[in-house]
């Protein structure tokens, strides 16, 4: 239960920072970055956070459902901005994949120690 509270704390902190400073980045992303910094400073993942992550990880595919519904219901918007959205997605996938790979590499190194 403590791990879930840690995740919620960083989510709320990110949302507060985003709304307080009118940042163009979503609060959830800011919260993830804050969590990343916290974990890097700490040097290891708390057991409670590791447990809740293992519990929530299988549920990640459920986040695809709203995107799929949006694609089906927003055909006109996609027709107008489809090319721009494809370019944005293509450009954003590369840094996202690099960051994910780096986090996984750091996680493996820390769990091996």
Secondary structure as the mmCIF struct_conf table of DSSP 4:
data_model
#
loop_
_struct_conf.conf_type_id
_struct_conf.id
_struct_conf.beg_label_comp_id
_struct_conf.beg_label_asym_id
_struct_conf.beg_label_seq_id
_struct_conf.end_label_comp_id
_struct_conf.end_label_asym_id
_struct_conf.end_label_seq_id
HELX_RH_AL_P HELX_RH_AL_P1 UNK A 2 UNK A 21
TURN_TY1_P TURN_TY1_P1 UNK A 22 UNK A 22
BEND BEND1 UNK A 24 UNK A 25
HELX_RH_AL_P HELX_RH_AL_P2 UNK A 27 UNK A 42
BEND BEND2 UNK A 43 UNK A 44
HELX_RH_AL_P HELX_RH_AL_P3 UNK A 47 UNK A 57
TURN_TY1_P TURN_TY1_P2 UNK A 58 UNK A 59
HELX_RH_3T_P HELX_RH_3T_P1 UNK A 60 UNK A 63
HELX_RH_AL_P HELX_RH_AL_P4 UNK A 64 UNK A 73
HELX_RH_AL_P HELX_RH_AL_P5 UNK A 75 UNK A 112
#
